[in-house]
Amino acid sequence: MVEWTGQQQLLFLLQSSGVGVLLGLLFEMLTAVGRTTGGRWRQFLLDALFGIPAALVTFFGALAIMDGELHPLLFVGVAVGFLTEHMSVGRWVCRGLCMLLRWNSQLWRWLLDGGERILLKIPAFFRRLRDKIGKPSFVTKKSRKKCNFFQKNT
C-alpha cells in the first residue's frame, strides 16, 4: 500500500467525485426513461440494471485515478459527486429528459395517427410555390454560359 500526501488525496477525492457526477447523470437518464415508458416494474429493472454500469465505471475510475486500488477515499468521492449532482441539477435534468421523452412520444403518436397527411402535403406546397414564383433568377441560360462549371471540357 502506498502512502499518499494530503494534496494527492484531495486530488483523488475531486477526481472520484467527478466520476460520481457522471454516475448521477446516468442515473437521472435511466430514471427519466423509467418514468415515461412504463410502470413500477420497468423502473425497478432500470434501477437494478444501473448497478452494472455503476460498478464498471467505478472500477475503471479506480484504475485511472488510483492505479487500481479500491480505497475508501474513492467510494466517498463517488458518493459525494453523486449526491451533489442529484441535489443540485439532477432533478432538473430528470424533469427535462422526461419532458423531451414525452414530447418525442407525442410526436410519434401524432405522426402515426394522422400527421402523415400533413407531411405528405409539404412537397405539393413547394411545387405550387415554385409554379407561382417561377424559376430562380440566378439560373438562366446567360448565367450558364458565363459559368465555367456548366461548359463541357474539351
Disulfide bonds with the S-S distance in Angstrom:
none
